[in-house]
């Protein structure tokens, strides 16, 4: 599957590769949506969480109503209400009073099954997580919620027993192992397709460290180096030049 707009950098010819984490996420998301449940996908920056989740959600049954919400700062319950109002494309002006706002959102969420992707969920605090639980607990709503975030997401969720006990599936994304790097990186981009496995291992141990975002950045610089030198294949001298841009 080709990544038309790659998540990390503008990287022509990059492909979404089917890692073990992506396959697991696909199964977990399918089961979570089918159960109208909640799940948490967490892990370090650049490990491929958001890209994997977007890929898996795109592959859901046609007609599945998926709404994405992204937070960039710690929101209050009031801010969450406004984000949901926007995500649901509700008409008119947002209600001023919380109780009226809550009724409006619950009515909208009862209309049909919906799936929320809550990205950058490490920014959520207990109050914001609790508001999602409040909506999910409403018997009339038909919600599936997928929280995606860094380690802070997992930590805050675990501190909220009322919500944590309702999380259906937890999945942690980790770095690619050295064996996974040799398996998936040649499929990730043509730059690496005919590279010597020792050079791929060299690149991973010195710069990428099993991090997909770092691999994307390294690949972009490696493409530039190949174009400027006229070389047809990656070698360690060329890789060292690419490393110098990442230091």
Secondary structure, 3 states (H helix, E strand, C coil): CECCCCCCCCCCCCECCCCHHHHHHHHHHHHHHHCCCEEEEEECCCCCHHHHHHHHHHCCCCCCCEEEEECCCCCCHHHHHHHHHHHCCCCCCCCCCHHHHHHHHHHHHCCCCEEEEEECHHHCCHHHHHHHHHHHHCCCCCEEEEEEECHHHHHHHHHCHHHHCCEEEEEEECCCCHHHHHHHHHHHCHHHHCCCHHHHHHHHHHHHCCCHHHHHHHHHHHHHHHHHHCCCCCCHHHHHHHHHCCC
